[in-house]
Amino acid sequence: MIRIDGLSPLQQELADRLWQMDDWEEICAWVAAMPRSVAQQAWVVIQMMLSAELDHMDLGDMEAAREVIDRVRGNHA
């Protein structure tokens, strides 16, 4: 489980509830039923959770990505 520091009490409650959900459809339906201001906070928390998870993922060998970046840089040099 990831940890995100600095969340407000509302954001922490949203994060706790999001962790209990099983799939994306359930999350979308839950957020859609919220008042707009709370839904905006929920989407912020979701983005923070996704970013934190991506930061901890092992992306493996990135050689193919480096080659593409080098080709793009070569075309714009």
C-alpha positions as semicolon CSV with decimal commas, in nm:
position;residue;x (nm);y (nm);z (nm)
1;M;0,000;0,000;0,000
2;I;0,129;0,344;-0,087
3;R;0,153;0,632;0,156
4;I;0,072;0,992;0,064
5;D;0,173;1,252;0,320
6;G;0,002;1,587;0,368
7;L;-0,357;1,489;0,287
8;S;-0,637;1,688;0,445
9;P;-0,880;1,491;0,664
10;L;-1,130;1,487;0,373
11;Q;-0,866;1,366;0,129
12;Q;-0,755;1,096;0,372
13;E;-1,113;0,973;0,409
14;L;-1,152;0,967;0,031
15;A;-0,824;0,775;-0,008
16;D;-0,928;0,521;0,255
17;R;-1,259;0,460;0,080
18;L;-1,094;0,440;-0,263
19;W;-0,862;0,164;-0,139
20;Q;-1,169;-0,043;-0,050
21;M;-1,311;-0,033;-0,403
22;D;-1,271;-0,323;-0,643
23;D;-1,261;-0,164;-0,987
24;W;-1,256;0,153;-1,194
25;E;-1,630;0,141;-1,267
26;E;-1,708;0,139;-0,896
27;I;-1,477;0,435;-0,839
28;C;-1,631;0,636;-1,126
29;A;-1,985;0,569;-1,007
30;W;-1,895;0,668;-0,651
31;V;-1,729;0,994;-0,759
32;A;-2,014;1,076;-1,000
33;A;-2,262;1,062;-0,711
34;M;-2,066;1,320;-0,507
35;P;-2,123;1,694;-0,489
36;R;-1,895;1,870;-0,737
37;S;-1,653;2,013;-0,478
38;V;-1,603;1,674;-0,312
39;A;-1,574;1,500;-0,650
40;Q;-1,295;1,740;-0,746
41;Q;-1,109;1,646;-0,429
42;A;-1,167;1,278;-0,505
43;W;-1,013;1,316;-0,852
44;V;-0,714;1,496;-0,699
45;V;-0,665;1,207;-0,456
46;I;-0,701;0,953;-0,736
47;Q;-0,433;1,132;-0,939
48;M;-0,204;1,145;-0,635
49;M;-0,258;0,774;-0,575
50;L;-0,184;0,689;-0,937
51;S;0,130;0,904;-0,938
52;A;0,254;0,750;-0,614
53;E;0,195;0,400;-0,749
54;L;0,377;0,480;-1,075
55;D;0,673;0,609;-0,875
56;H;0,706;0,266;-0,713
57;M;0,662;0,050;-1,024
58;D;0,954;-0,145;-1,164
59;L;0,956;-0,046;-1,527
60;G;1,225;-0,292;-1,619
61;D;1,458;-0,231;-1,909
62;M;1,399;0,110;-2,060
63;E;1,638;0,072;-2,353
64;A;1,362;0,087;-2,616
65;A;1,228;0,409;-2,463
66;R;1,579;0,559;-2,455
67;E;1,623;0,477;-2,823
68;V;1,299;0,655;-2,913
69;I;1,397;0,958;-2,706
70;D;1,739;0,968;-2,869
71;R;1,581;0,951;-3,217
72;V;1,342;1,235;-3,133
73;R;1,624;1,444;-2,992
74;G;1,829;1,377;-3,302
75;N;1,548;1,505;-3,525
76;H;1,516;1,827;-3,326
77;A;1,882;1,902;-3,266
